[in-house]
Amino acid sequence: MSSELFPSNVIIIGAGVFGLSTALAIAKRHPTTKVTVIDRLVPPVADGESVDTTRCIRADYDDPVYARLAKEAQRKLEDDPDLSRHMFRQGMTWVSDGQPDENTESWKVQFELAKASSNPDDIVIFNSREEVYQTIHGENALPPSNVKPRWTMGYCNLENAFIDAKECIQVYYDRCLRIPSMTVRCGTPVRQITSVNGKATGVILEDGNSVTADLVIVAAGAWSNKLVDLGNRASSIAIAVAWIKVTPEEEARWKGMSITTNLNTGLNLFPPYRGEMKVLCRLGGYKNTVLVQHPEDPSRTMQISHPRTLITHPSDLIPADAEATIRENLREIMPMLADRPFDRTRLCWRSRAPTEDFLIAPHPRIAGIHLATAGSGHGWKFLPVIGDFIVDSVQGTLPRELQEMWAFHRYHERVRPDRNFASIVLETNSIHLSAPPERWRYTARLDHQG
Ligand SMILES: Cc1cc2nc3c(=O)[nH]c(=O)nc-3n(C[C@H](O)[C@H](O)[C@H](O)COP(=O)(O)OP(=O)(O)OC[C@H]3O[C@@H](n4cnc5c(N)ncnc54)[C@H](O)[C@@H]3O)c2cc1C
């Protein structure tokens, strides 16, 4: 598609990483195109996947394509002063329990990769449980002896960083607001994408108003599968997150620590930031199955997992099994926080593909709808580059390897046995939730953690 043929009127549903990055890329490359960004809420959207206190920025993927793109994205984040002032290059430590299983094998692969792809001076190795513990607590500190050792060896890649995700989304949103060709309509969800004779014509909002366009880009994250039938290509899965308040003395003591993740237990611990520490369970997750009207055929229904968030259920807490996992891990790696009350918790919903690849492709049945979703738990770091790839995809100029990787139909072909997978089952004994989400059997791709 030549530049002149690019649609003159585009709707983007969703103002997270995928939507805002796309809006800015269109404004830059096709300044005469009229763009309308629509979101249920005003960005930074409190329950959106892109909005959080922190996100990991790294490029040490085992997949050379993602590694290359992540490196380019990290460089752009660092070169953008509005974003880089929210970025803290303190490294990421990956820990293993050293037991002979697939997670430990995966850890070894990641370690070799980090060594091969990073400056050798940026890789720090921790050969023992004491060294892992001391990297957080200081050189004379000793790990507790009354727990089963799971944090026993690790390495840190000092090239990795954490970023204030909410502040950066605010930066991107503010940039959109300043662009004359862009309209931002936030506060009312899209109810339905309209189409005539197999071609999208626009959207109807929940308040009954309609907006017309030549192209509708669905960047609605974990909510996308209600607006379009994604089949098994992407499903909505929640990850449990908790925040714990720390004292100024504790913050000063742990300030320099890296993001620390145990590949066997799935616990992901962030350095203290603004008086609190964030902890999340990266393995496993939760579904919330609902029956909705089929977007292409109102006479049919379809069953999907759909986000249930603090916006509609403010009293929800994370499931009890997630809390237990977090506290059990803390007992070994941050024992002084293990019994401290959570300040707040959240189930953070993500749109996840079985291969953890993104979905950036035309809708397989309806012309004029483009899909830009399935961030799959690792898409945030691509903020400065993902929008350009989505525009390339709309234009049909996406490089072939990316086109195939992110296509609608290719998901099952990319689940290759030689990739790093671990099977996890989480029991959801969610006494905190009035209507508990379901148990979910899940396969996680370890190299895409964060
Ligand atoms: C717990 C967790 C930790 C993560 N950690 C990392 C990390 O460390 N590093 C990393 O790179 N990535 C990470 N990710 C992944 C990353 O956050 C996502 O890939 C990325 O934010 C996805 O962005 P998005 O734009 O697709 O989704 P979202 O940010 O959710 O945007 C979708 C938007 O669509 C809107 N919307 C939905 N339905 C409608 C509707 N009907 N009408 C109008 N608007 C609608 C929503 O309100 C929302 O604002 C993590 C994800 C999770 C869940």
The ligand as an SDF file (V2000), in Angstrom:
LIG
                    3D

 53 58  0  0  0  0  0  0  0  0999 V2000
    1.6380   -8.5710   35.3860 C   0  0  0  0  0  0  0  0  0  0  0  0
    2.2790   -8.2060   34.0810 C   0  0  0  0  0  0  0  0  0  0  0  0
    3.6190   -7.8820   34.0310 C   0  0  0  0  0  0  0  0  0  0  0  0
    4.2070   -7.5240   32.8180 C   0  0  0  0  0  0  0  0  0  0  0  0
    5.5270   -7.1980   32.8060 N   0  0  0  0  0  0  0  0  0  0  0  0
    6.1000   -6.7970   31.6680 C   0  0  0  0  0  0  0  0  0  0  0  0
    7.4560   -6.4020   31.6670 C   0  0  0  0  0  0  0  0  0  0  0  0
    8.1030   -6.4260   32.7070 O   0  0  0  0  0  0  0  0  0  0  0  0
    8.0060   -6.0030   30.5050 N   0  0  0  0  0  0  0  0  0  0  0  0
    7.2880   -5.9620   29.3340 C   0  0  0  0  0  0  0  0  0  0  0  0
    7.8390   -5.6110   28.2950 O   0  0  0  0  0  0  0  0  0  0  0  0
    5.9770   -6.3140   29.3070 N   0  0  0  0  0  0  0  0  0  0  0  0
    5.3780   -6.7250   30.4440 C   0  0  0  0  0  0  0  0  0  0  0  0
    4.0620   -7.0690   30.4590 N   0  0  0  0  0  0  0  0  0  0  0  0
    3.2990   -7.0220   29.2140 C   0  0  0  0  0  0  0  0  0  0  0  0
    2.8790   -5.6120   28.7880 C   0  0  0  0  0  0  0  0  0  0  0  0
    2.4170   -4.8730   29.8970 O   0  0  0  0  0  0  0  0  0  0  0  0
    1.8170   -5.7360   27.6860 C   0  0  0  0  0  0  0  0  0  0  0  0
    2.3360   -6.5210   26.6330 O   0  0  0  0  0  0  0  0  0  0  0  0
    1.3370   -4.4100   27.1150 C   0  0  0  0  0  0  0  0  0  0  0  0
    1.1350   -3.4640   28.1350 O   0  0  0  0  0  0  0  0  0  0  0  0
    0.0430   -4.6420   26.3370 C   0  0  0  0  0  0  0  0  0  0  0  0
   -0.4550   -3.4070   25.9040 O   0  0  0  0  0  0  0  0  0  0  0  0
   -1.8630   -3.3140   25.1730 P   0  0  0  0  0  0  0  0  0  0  0  0
   -1.9120   -1.9720   24.5800 O   0  0  0  0  0  0  0  0  0  0  0  0
   -2.0460   -4.4920   24.2910 O   0  0  0  0  0  0  0  0  0  0  0  0
   -2.9470   -3.5220   26.3190 O   0  0  0  0  0  0  0  0  0  0  0  0
   -3.6200   -2.4810   27.3660 P   0  0  0  0  0  0  0  0  0  0  0  0
   -2.6190   -1.6110   27.9940 O   0  0  0  0  0  0  0  0  0  0  0  0
   -4.4870   -3.2890   28.2650 O   0  0  0  0  0  0  0  0  0  0  0  0
   -4.5050   -1.5700   26.4290 O   0  0  0  0  0  0  0  0  0  0  0  0
   -5.7760   -1.9470   25.9750 C   0  0  0  0  0  0  0  0  0  0  0  0
   -6.6980   -0.7800   26.1720 C   0  0  0  0  0  0  0  0  0  0  0  0
   -7.9160   -1.0530   25.4970 O   0  0  0  0  0  0  0  0  0  0  0  0
   -8.9610   -0.4840   26.2360 C   0  0  0  0  0  0  0  0  0  0  0  0
  -10.2170   -1.1290   25.8770 N   0  0  0  0  0  0  0  0  0  0  0  0
  -10.5300   -2.4240   26.0730 C   0  0  0  0  0  0  0  0  0  0  0  0
  -11.7760   -2.6810   25.6030 N   0  0  0  0  0  0  0  0  0  0  0  0
  -12.2400   -1.5230   25.1010 C   0  0  0  0  0  0  0  0  0  0  0  0
  -13.4550   -1.1380   24.5110 C   0  0  0  0  0  0  0  0  0  0  0  0
  -14.4550   -2.0060   24.3190 N   0  0  0  0  0  0  0  0  0  0  0  0
  -13.6120    0.1500   24.1370 N   0  0  0  0  0  0  0  0  0  0  0  0
  -12.6240    1.0620   24.3170 C   0  0  0  0  0  0  0  0  0  0  0  0
  -11.4360    0.7410   24.8960 N   0  0  0  0  0  0  0  0  0  0  0  0
  -11.2440   -0.5290   25.2800 C   0  0  0  0  0  0  0  0  0  0  0  0
   -8.5530   -0.7420   27.6830 C   0  0  0  0  0  0  0  0  0  0  0  0
   -9.2360    0.1390   28.5720 O   0  0  0  0  0  0  0  0  0  0  0  0
   -7.0520   -0.5540   27.6370 C   0  0  0  0  0  0  0  0  0  0  0  0
   -6.6770    0.7600   28.0140 O   0  0  0  0  0  0  0  0  0  0  0  0
    3.4370   -7.4710   31.6370 C   0  0  0  0  0  0  0  0  0  0  0  0
    2.0810   -7.8120   31.6920 C   0  0  0  0  0  0  0  0  0  0  0  0
    1.5090   -8.1790   32.9010 C   0  0  0  0  0  0  0  0  0  0  0  0
    0.0470   -8.5330   32.9360 C   0  0  0  0  0  0  0  0  0  0  0  0
  1  2  1  0
  2  3  1  0
  2 52  2  0
  3  4  2  0
  4  5  1  0
  4 50  1  0
  5  6  2  0
  6  7  1  0
  6 13  1  0
  7  8  2  0
  7  9  1  0
  9 10  1  0
 10 11  2  0
 10 12  1  0
 12 13  2  0
 13 14  1  0
 14 15  1  0
 14 50  1  0
 15 16  1  0
 16 17  1  0
 16 18  1  0
 18 19  1  0
 18 20  1  0
 20 21  1  0
 20 22  1  0
 22 23  1  0
 23 24  1  0
 24 25  2  0
 24 26  1  0
 24 27  1  0
 27 28  1  0
 28 29  2  0
 28 30  1  0
 28 31  1  0
 31 32  1  0
 32 33  1  0
 33 34  1  0
 33 48  1  0
 34 35  1  0
 35 36  1  0
 35 46  1  0
 36 37  1  0
 36 45  1  0
 37 38  2  0
 38 39  1  0
 39 40  1  0
 39 45  2  0
 40 41  1  0
 40 42  2  0
 42 43  1  0
 43 44  2  0
 44 45  1  0
 46 47  1  0
 46 48  1  0
 48 49  1  0
 50 51  2  0
 51 52  1  0
 52 53  1  0
M  END
$$$$
